[in-house]
Amino acid sequence: MRWEELDQQPCSLSRTLAVVGDRWTLLVLREAFLGVRRFEDFQQRLGITRHVLADRLKTLVQAQVLDKVVYQERPRREDYRLTARGRELHPAILALVNWGDRHLAGPEGAPIRHVHKGCGQVMHGVLVCSECGEPLLPQDVELREAPAYEGQLLPPHWHRQVP
């Protein structure tokens, strides 16, 4: 499979990576979640070339993760704001940050604390089941192909009859 063809795969992870899988894109999203909106500010904070940044922002706008919003007409200037679709990426970003805090932080610990506004406590995100609220661990999740893809996506040893 070629990188340019990821968005055509019958796999939600592949399609997602086609939008956010580039190493710079997640950092652009981090900055957007921190409130950065203007091209020059993204560029300055990330130290990224104009060409690469323009390409990543274009991809995020096309995927409706960011919106371009005009803030000045003459000369025309636009900034970039997270859409509802973009804000839905927050749990994924938080999960990656939490992993890095646990496994890659230096002896001084995590560089940023995440504080829940509701209770005021330092927290880390936990993925829970949308139906029962229990925390999800890999061994608690079973993969099943959707009916339209039955027998096509999972390795043969994963296939079994489901009631």
Buried (B, 14 or more C-beta within 10 A) or exposed (E): EEEEEBEEBEEEEBBBBBBBBBEBBBBBBBBBBEEBBEBEBBBEBBEBEEEBBBBBBEBBBEBEBBBEEEEEEEEEEBBBBBBEBBEEBEEBBBBEBBEEBEEEEEEEEBEEEBEEEEEEEEBBBEEEEEEEEEEEEEEEEEEEBEEEEEEEBBEEEEEEEEE
